[in-house]
Amino acid sequence: MHVDCTSIANLPMGDSISDDKDRKFVTLPLVCLGMFKGGMKCAFLLVTDFTSQTSSTVFNNLLPLLVPLDYELGGRKLDRAKVFSISIGGPYIQRCWTELGKFTPNMQNYNTLSADSCNFSKEGVVALVNFRVQPHYTEKTSIEGFYSRMIVCNREMLSRPSLPKFDKAVFLDFMARYVEYFNIELYDTLLRTFPVEKYVLRTSLVRRDAELRQSYQRDAERARLLQENKRPILDHRPDGFQQIKTDIITQGPPAKARRLMGAQVMFQQHFTQTQQEPESQETDAFDDARTHFEGGEHGRLENHSQNERGNRSRSGTNGRGNGSESRDKSPEYSSGYSQSQKILVQHNGTLQDWNKFSVNKVDFATLARVACHSLSVGTSFTTRCQVHDIRPDARQLFIKPFRRTLKIAPIVIYLTQGSDLVKVELHTEEEKCKLLGIDETEEAIDKIEDLCTTLEQLPGTEIEIRLEKRIMTLDFGYERSYWSTSTSLERMKRG
């Protein structure tokens, strides 16, 4: 009996099929990682579709000790919960290996008899694999696959009209997960045998890898400074921010204080906070930092430090004087900094306080120069710009698998103004529903035509949009920053 299944994570559990006389078969797009036989009568094909299955024989360590279980893809180690084992009976071993060899001529360099040369994960082999789901013979709550047949998905096979029909929505979901593991080396390897250019452009990977390298370098530098008991590097922020009062309360870590050096005290210009503060409040001290953007056109951001208590004592106003009364030529500095630190930003010739956990209005040219990964999670901006493009095409956005609920593909919006370009991504169901103005994905079924029309009309339209920094958690603790939005299509239509 063939079972409709979208991923390894959704395979039937061992306890539900252990007493079932009907054999359950599934067909899934998979990346084949390795195949090991050794001196055994059967072989083991190790595969992944990048979803987790904690009931597998791999995760529960039930395979023979000689079978390799650790694999890398795109330079990243795969968690064992994402590796699945498919047993291959004697008569099928050669058929399976022959089919794998059709994907790339490089397969002749590998040997299933050796644990040291049976790992071909760097080839990125994509195949449609049909297998039976069965419980492990001793641990009935664990599951494994039993090989039936396979079709490799190289350029030649995918172009054949005789290719068996398969669920394209499942394949697209699989490729969306696969692309997250791409690096330039894997992309170039696949390009010779698989139509990878249909799913991601090489330029996008180059840009993504550069952003990740910068993020990792910044994290490593922060860790090094923290190890040396020094203050971590401050986030880079350009000129042009303007604070907007908002009732939104967001959570975030307070900025840490920095010890001032003698040269900074002598040669920096100082400013005093002009807002009135209750007498019982602890001393506020502004961060001291200077950040230079690459290139003269980006300008410079200077954050000036000031001890207000010292100024108040000199002014004789008990902390209630105005800015001119509290300003002093020789301010004193104390080592006790308040946790509520703010950043002074030059904007239109005046100093504005910018709280990095509130909504900020900024011109698009300034926003385009901000490195998203350098900001705190939850930081939001409103800006005006034009919609350059929306991907995928509106008519390909809504996916309705046969006898399954509606799905919405991840959305990418490209914003532009002049020569500046910003990429906005919507990955979670919450983000996509907010954009479409619905509470649940299923609500879009009756509105698909109207939503598609609106999406097709947006490119070239000038809009006001609110962007917010979000974090996508990757494997092994890595994180990727991206811009998302909570502005709905209806609000964008109004400009």
C-alpha positions as CSV (number, residue, x, y, z in Angstrom):
1,M,0.0,0.0,0.0
2,H,1.4,3.4,-1.0
3,V,1.2,6.1,1.7
4,D,1.1,9.8,0.9
5,C,4.0,11.3,2.8
6,T,5.8,14.7,2.4
7,S,9.0,14.1,4.3
8,I,11.0,11.6,6.4
9,A,9.8,13.5,9.5
10,N,6.2,12.4,8.6
11,L,6.9,8.7,8.1
12,P,4.6,6.3,9.9
13,M,5.9,5.4,13.4
14,G,7.1,2.0,14.3
15,D,4.4,1.3,16.9
16,S,1.7,2.0,14.3
17,I,3.0,-0.4,11.7
18,S,4.5,-3.2,13.8
19,D,1.3,-5.2,13.8
20,D,0.1,-4.0,10.4
21,K,-0.1,-6.7,7.7
22,D,-0.3,-4.2,4.9
23,R,3.2,-3.1,3.8
24,K,3.5,0.7,3.6
25,F,5.5,2.2,0.8
26,V,6.5,5.8,0.3
27,T,8.3,7.7,-2.5
28,L,10.3,10.8,-1.5
29,P,12.9,13.1,-3.0
30,L,16.2,12.5,-1.1
31,V,19.8,13.3,-1.1
32,C,21.9,10.1,-1.0
33,L,24.9,10.5,1.3
34,G,26.6,7.1,1.3
35,M,26.1,3.3,0.7
36,F,27.9,0.7,2.7
37,K,27.9,-3.1,2.3
38,G,31.2,-4.3,3.8
39,G,31.1,-8.0,4.2
40,M,27.4,-8.2,5.0
41,K,24.6,-9.8,3.0
42,C,22.7,-6.6,2.8
43,A,23.7,-3.0,2.2
44,F,22.7,0.3,3.8
45,L,21.8,3.4,1.9
46,L,22.1,6.6,4.0
47,V,19.9,9.5,2.9
48,T,18.4,12.8,4.1
49,D,15.7,15.2,3.2
50,F,16.8,17.7,5.9
51,T,13.9,16.9,8.2
52,S,14.4,15.3,11.6
53,Q,13.3,11.8,12.5
54,T,14.1,10.8,16.1
55,S,12.6,7.3,15.7
56,S,15.1,6.3,13.0
57,T,17.6,3.5,13.5
58,V,20.4,6.0,12.8
59,F,19.4,8.3,15.6
60,N,18.8,5.5,18.0
61,N,22.2,3.9,17.1
62,L,20.8,0.5,16.0
63,L,22.8,0.0,12.8
64,P,25.9,-2.3,12.7
65,L,29.0,-0.6,14.1
66,L,30.9,-0.5,10.8
67,V,28.2,1.6,9.1
68,P,29.3,5.3,8.9
69,L,26.7,7.7,10.4
70,D,28.5,11.1,10.2
71,Y,28.1,13.1,7.0
72,E,28.6,16.6,5.8
73,L,26.9,18.6,3.1
74,G,27.9,22.0,1.8
75,G,30.6,22.2,4.5
76,R,28.1,21.6,7.3
77,K,27.8,18.5,9.5
78,L,24.4,16.8,9.4
79,D,22.7,16.0,12.7
80,R,22.1,12.3,13.0
81,A,18.4,12.9,13.4
82,K,18.4,14.1,9.8
83,V,20.1,11.0,8.5
84,F,17.9,8.0,7.6
85,S,18.9,4.4,6.8
86,I,17.4,2.3,4.0
87,S,18.3,-1.4,3.9
88,I,19.0,-3.0,0.5
89,G,18.5,-6.7,0.0
90,G,21.1,-8.7,-1.9
91,P,19.4,-8.8,-5.3
92,Y,18.9,-5.1,-5.3
93,I,22.4,-3.9,-4.3
94,Q,23.8,-3.8,-7.8
95,R,20.7,-2.2,-9.2
96,C,20.8,0.6,-6.7
97,W,24.5,1.2,-7.2
98,T,24.1,1.2,-11.0
99,E,21.3,3.8,-10.7
100,L,23.4,6.0,-8.5
101,G,26.2,5.9,-11.0
102,K,23.9,7.6,-13.6
103,F,23.9,10.8,-11.6
104,T,27.6,11.6,-12.1
105,P,30.6,9.8,-13.5
106,N,32.3,10.6,-10.2
107,M,30.4,7.7,-8.5
108,Q,33.0,5.2,-9.9
109,N,35.5,6.7,-7.4
110,Y,33.6,5.3,-4.5
111,N,33.5,1.8,-3.0
112,T,30.6,0.3,-1.0
113,L,32.9,-2.3,0.5
114,S,35.0,0.2,2.4
115,A,33.8,2.4,5.2
116,D,36.5,4.9,4.2
117,S,35.4,5.3,0.6
118,C,31.6,4.8,0.7
119,N,30.7,8.4,1.6
120,F,29.7,10.3,-1.6
121,S,27.8,13.1,0.1
122,K,29.9,15.8,-1.6
123,E,28.4,14.8,-5.0
124,G,24.9,15.9,-3.7
125,V,23.1,13.0,-5.4
126,V,19.3,13.8,-5.7
127,A,17.0,10.8,-6.3
128,L,13.4,9.8,-6.0
129,V,13.5,6.7,-3.8
130,N,10.6,4.3,-3.2
131,F,11.0,2.2,-0.1
132,R,8.9,0.3,2.5
133,V,8.7,1.7,6.0
134,Q,9.3,-1.0,8.6
135,P,10.0,-1.3,12.3
136,H,13.5,-2.4,13.4
137,Y,13.5,-6.2,14.1
138,T,14.4,-5.8,17.8
139,E,13.3,-2.2,18.6
140,K,9.8,-2.0,17.3
141,T,9.4,1.7,18.1
142,S,12.3,2.6,15.7
143,I,11.9,2.6,12.0
144,E,14.0,2.1,8.9
145,G,13.4,1.8,5.1
146,F,13.6,-1.2,2.9
147,Y,14.7,-0.4,-0.6
148,S,12.3,-1.0,-3.5
149,R,13.5,1.2,-6.5
150,M,15.1,4.5,-7.3
151,I,15.3,7.1,-10.1
152,V,18.2,9.6,-10.0
153,C,17.2,13.2,-10.8
154,N,19.9,14.4,-13.1
155,R,19.4,16.7,-16.0
156,E,18.9,13.9,-18.5
157,M,16.3,12.0,-16.4
158,L,14.3,15.1,-15.5
159,S,14.0,16.1,-19.1
160,R,12.5,12.7,-20.2
161,P,8.8,12.7,-20.9
162,S,8.7,9.1,-19.5
163,L,9.7,10.3,-16.0
164,P,7.1,8.9,-13.5
165,K,4.8,11.6,-12.1
166,F,5.7,12.8,-8.6
167,D,4.3,15.4,-6.2
168,K,5.9,18.7,-7.4
169,A,4.9,20.5,-4.2
170,V,6.8,17.9,-2.1
171,F,9.8,18.3,-4.4
172,L,9.8,22.1,-4.2
173,D,9.6,21.9,-0.4
174,F,12.6,19.5,-0.5
175,M,14.6,21.8,-2.7
176,A,13.9,24.8,-0.5
177,R,15.5,22.8,2.4
178,Y,18.3,21.6,0.3
179,V,19.2,25.1,-0.9
180,E,19.9,26.1,2.7
181,Y,22.9,23.7,2.7
182,F,24.4,24.9,-0.5
183,N,27.8,26.5,-0.7
184,I,29.7,27.5,-3.8
185,E,31.6,24.2,-4.1
186,L,28.4,22.1,-3.9
187,Y,26.6,24.4,-6.3
188,D,29.4,24.1,-8.9
189,T,29.5,20.3,-8.4
190,L,25.7,20.0,-9.0
191,L,25.6,22.4,-11.9
192,R,27.2,19.8,-14.2
193,T,24.5,17.2,-13.6
194,F,21.5,18.8,-11.9
195,P,19.4,21.9,-12.9
196,V,20.3,23.7,-9.7
197,E,20.0,27.1,-11.4
198,K,16.2,26.7,-11.4
199,Y,16.2,26.9,-7.6
200,V,18.9,29.3,-6.7
201,L,21.3,31.7,-8.4
202,R,25.1,31.4,-7.8
203,T,25.3,35.2,-7.1
204,S,22.8,34.7,-4.2
205,L,25.1,32.1,-2.7
206,V,28.1,34.3,-3.0
207,R,26.3,37.1,-1.3
208,R,25.0,34.8,1.4
209,D,28.4,33.3,2.1
210,A,30.0,36.7,2.4
211,E,27.3,37.8,4.9
212,L,27.8,34.6,6.9
213,R,31.6,35.0,7.0
214,Q,31.2,38.6,8.2
215,S,28.8,37.5,10.9
216,Y,31.1,34.6,12.1
217,Q,34.1,37.0,12.1
218,R,32.2,39.5,14.2
219,D,31.0,36.8,16.6
220,A,34.6,35.4,16.9
221,E,35.9,38.9,17.6
222,R,33.3,39.5,20.3
223,A,34.1,36.2,21.9
224,R,37.8,37.0,21.8
225,L,37.3,40.4,23.5
226,L,35.0,38.9,26.1
227,Q,37.6,36.3,26.8
228,E,40.1,39.1,27.4
229,N,37.6,40.8,29.7
230,K,37.1,43.7,27.3
231,R,33.9,45.3,26.0
232,P,32.5,43.6,22.8
233,I,32.5,45.5,19.6
234,L,29.6,48.0,19.3
235,D,27.0,47.6,16.5
236,H,27.5,49.8,13.4
237,R,24.8,52.4,12.9
238,P,24.8,55.1,10.2
239,D,23.5,58.7,10.3
240,G,19.9,59.5,9.5
241,F,17.8,57.8,12.2
242,Q,14.8,59.5,13.7
243,Q,12.9,58.1,16.7
244,I,9.2,57.6,16.6
245,K,7.2,57.3,19.8
246,T,5.5,53.9,20.1
247,D,3.5,52.0,22.6
248,I,5.2,48.7,21.6
249,I,7.2,47.3,24.5
250,T,10.0,45.0,23.3
251,Q,12.5,43.0,25.2
252,G,16.2,43.0,24.6
253,P,19.5,43.0,26.4
254,P,20.7,46.4,27.7
255,A,23.8,47.9,26.1
256,K,27.0,47.4,28.1
257,A,29.0,50.3,29.4
258,R,32.5,51.1,28.2
259,R,35.4,52.3,30.2
260,L,36.6,55.7,28.9
261,M,40.3,56.2,28.2
262,G,42.1,59.4,29.0
263,A,42.5,60.4,25.3
264,Q,38.8,60.1,24.8
265,V,38.1,62.3,27.8
266,M,40.5,65.0,26.6
267,F,39.7,65.2,22.9
268,Q,36.1,64.2,22.4
269,Q,33.3,66.7,22.3
270,H,30.6,66.0,24.9
271,F,26.9,66.4,25.0
272,T,24.5,66.3,27.9
273,Q,21.1,64.6,28.0
274,T,18.4,67.3,28.0
275,Q,15.4,65.3,29.2
276,Q,14.3,65.8,32.8
277,E,15.0,62.9,35.0
278,P,13.5,62.0,38.5
279,E,16.0,62.8,41.2
280,S,15.9,59.2,42.5
281,Q,16.9,57.7,39.1
282,E,20.4,56.3,38.7
283,T,22.9,58.2,36.6
284,D,22.5,57.9,32.8
285,A,25.7,57.7,30.8
286,F,25.8,57.6,27.1
287,D,27.9,55.1,25.2
288,D,31.2,56.2,23.7
289,A,31.9,54.8,20.3
290,R,33.1,55.8,16.9
291,T,32.2,53.7,13.9
292,H,33.3,54.3,10.3
293,F,31.5,53.0,7.3
294,E,33.6,51.9,4.3
295,G,33.6,54.8,1.8
296,G,33.3,58.5,2.4
297,E,29.7,58.7,1.3
298,H,28.6,56.6,4.2
299,G,29.6,59.2,6.7
300,R,30.4,58.5,10.3
301,L,28.5,57.7,13.5
302,E,29.8,59.2,16.8
303,N,28.4,58.3,20.2
304,H,29.4,60.7,22.9
305,S,29.6,59.9,26.6
306,Q,28.5,62.1,29.4
307,N,28.2,61.9,33.2
308,E,25.0,63.9,33.9
309,R,25.3,63.8,37.7
310,G,28.6,65.6,37.5
311,N,27.1,68.2,35.2
312,R,24.1,68.7,37.5
313,S,26.3,69.3,40.5
314,R,28.2,72.0,38.6
315,S,25.1,73.7,37.2
316,G,23.5,73.9,40.7
317,T,20.1,73.0,39.3
318,N,19.7,69.6,41.0
319,G,19.4,67.9,37.6
320,R,16.5,70.0,36.5
321,G,18.3,72.6,34.4
322,N,18.1,72.8,30.6
323,G,20.8,71.6,28.2
324,S,22.7,74.9,28.2
325,E,22.7,75.2,32.0
326,S,23.9,71.6,32.5
327,R,26.7,71.7,29.9
328,D,30.1,71.9,31.4
329,K,33.5,72.2,29.8
330,S,35.2,69.8,32.2
331,P,32.7,67.1,33.0
332,E,33.5,64.4,35.5
333,Y,33.3,60.7,34.7
334,S,32.2,57.9,37.0
335,S,32.5,54.1,36.5
336,G,28.9,53.4,37.2
337,Y,26.9,53.3,34.0
338,S,23.1,52.9,33.8
339,Q,21.7,49.9,32.0
340,S,19.3,52.0,29.9
341,Q,22.0,53.2,27.5
342,K,21.0,55.2,24.4
343,I,22.8,56.2,21.2
344,L,23.0,59.8,20.0
345,V,22.6,60.1,16.3
346,Q,23.1,63.2,14.2
347,H,19.9,63.8,12.1
348,N,19.2,67.0,10.2
349,G,21.6,69.0,12.3
350,T,20.1,68.0,15.6
351,L,20.9,65.2,18.1
352,Q,18.2,62.5,18.5
353,D,18.0,59.7,21.0
354,W,17.5,56.4,19.3
355,N,16.5,53.4,21.4
356,K,17.4,50.3,19.5
357,F,14.3,48.4,20.7
358,S,11.8,50.9,19.3
359,V,10.5,51.6,15.8
360,N,12.7,54.1,13.9
361,K,12.0,56.1,10.8
362,V,14.8,56.2,8.4
363,D,15.4,57.1,4.7
364,F,15.9,54.1,2.4
365,A,19.4,55.0,1.4
366,T,20.5,54.9,5.0
367,L,18.7,51.6,5.7
368,A,20.3,50.0,2.7
369,R,23.7,50.6,4.2
370,V,22.8,48.9,7.6
371,A,24.2,45.4,8.1
372,C,21.2,43.5,9.4
373,H,23.3,41.1,11.4
374,S,24.8,44.0,13.4
375,L,21.4,45.0,14.9
376,S,19.6,43.6,17.9
377,V,16.7,41.3,17.3
378,G,13.4,43.1,17.2
379,T,14.8,46.4,15.9
380,S,12.3,47.9,13.5
381,F,12.4,50.7,10.9
382,T,9.8,52.4,8.8
383,T,10.9,53.7,5.4
384,R,9.5,54.7,2.0
385,C,10.7,52.9,-1.2
386,Q,9.6,51.1,-4.3
387,V,8.7,47.5,-4.7
388,H,11.2,46.1,-7.3
389,D,10.1,42.5,-7.5
390,I,8.3,39.7,-5.6
391,R,9.3,36.1,-5.8
392,P,8.0,33.6,-6.5
393,D,5.5,34.7,-9.1
394,A,2.1,35.3,-7.5
395,R,0.5,32.3,-9.4
396,Q,3.2,30.0,-8.0
397,L,2.9,31.2,-4.4
398,F,-0.1,29.2,-3.3
399,I,0.5,25.4,-3.3
400,K,-2.5,23.0,-2.9
401,P,-1.2,19.4,-2.8
402,F,-3.8,16.8,-3.6
403,R,-6.0,16.0,-0.6
404,R,-3.9,18.2,1.6
405,T,-4.1,21.6,3.2
406,L,-3.1,24.8,1.4
407,K,0.5,25.9,1.7
408,I,2.2,29.2,1.0
409,A,5.7,29.2,-0.3
410,P,8.4,31.4,1.3
411,I,8.1,35.0,-0.1
412,V,11.0,37.3,-1.0
413,I,10.3,41.0,-1.7
414,Y,13.0,43.2,-3.3
415,L,12.8,46.9,-2.3
416,T,14.6,49.6,-4.2
417,Q,15.2,53.3,-4.4
418,G,17.8,54.6,-6.8
419,S,20.7,52.2,-6.9
420,D,20.0,50.8,-3.4
421,L,18.4,47.3,-3.0
422,V,17.1,45.6,0.2
423,K,15.8,42.0,0.3
424,V,12.9,41.2,2.6
425,E,12.0,37.6,3.4
426,L,9.0,35.9,4.9
427,H,9.5,32.4,6.1
428,T,7.2,31.6,9.0
429,E,3.5,31.1,8.7
430,E,2.9,34.1,11.0
431,E,5.0,36.4,8.7
432,K,3.2,35.3,5.5
433,C,-0.2,35.6,7.1
434,K,0.5,39.1,8.3
435,L,1.5,40.1,4.8
436,L,-1.6,38.6,3.2
437,G,-3.9,40.1,5.9
438,I,-5.2,36.7,7.1
439,D,-5.1,34.8,10.4
440,E,-4.6,31.3,9.1
441,T,-3.2,29.9,5.9
442,E,-6.5,28.2,5.0
443,E,-8.3,31.6,4.9
444,A,-6.4,32.4,1.7
445,I,-8.3,29.7,-0.3
446,D,-11.2,32.1,-1.0
447,K,-9.0,35.1,-1.6
448,I,-6.3,33.6,-3.8
449,E,-7.4,35.5,-7.0
450,D,-7.6,38.9,-5.2
451,L,-4.2,38.3,-3.4
452,C,-2.5,37.3,-6.7
453,T,-3.9,40.4,-8.4
454,T,-2.6,42.7,-5.6
455,L,0.9,41.0,-5.6
456,E,1.1,41.4,-9.4
457,Q,0.3,45.1,-9.2
458,L,2.8,46.0,-6.5
459,P,6.1,46.0,-8.4
460,G,6.9,49.6,-9.3
461,T,4.6,51.0,-6.6
462,E,6.0,53.4,-4.0
463,I,5.1,52.2,-0.5
464,E,5.7,52.8,3.2
465,I,6.9,49.6,4.9
466,R,8.0,48.6,8.3
467,L,11.0,46.3,8.4
468,E,12.0,44.2,11.4
469,K,15.2,42.2,12.0
470,R,14.4,38.5,12.5
471,I,16.7,35.5,13.2
472,M,16.5,32.1,11.5
473,T,18.0,29.3,13.5
474,L,20.2,26.9,11.4
475,D,21.8,23.6,12.4
476,F,24.4,23.3,15.1
477,G,23.6,26.6,16.7
478,Y,24.2,28.9,13.7
479,E,21.9,31.8,13.1
480,R,21.1,33.8,10.0
481,S,19.7,37.4,10.2
482,Y,17.2,38.7,7.7
483,W,14.8,41.5,7.2
484,S,11.1,40.7,7.6
485,T,8.0,42.9,7.5
486,S,4.7,43.1,9.3
487,T,3.1,45.5,6.8
488,S,0.1,44.0,5.0
489,L,-0.6,44.1,1.3
490,E,-3.6,46.3,2.0
491,R,-1.4,48.9,3.7
492,M,1.1,48.8,0.9
493,K,-1.6,49.4,-1.7
494,R,-2.4,52.7,0.1
495,G,1.2,53.8,-0.4
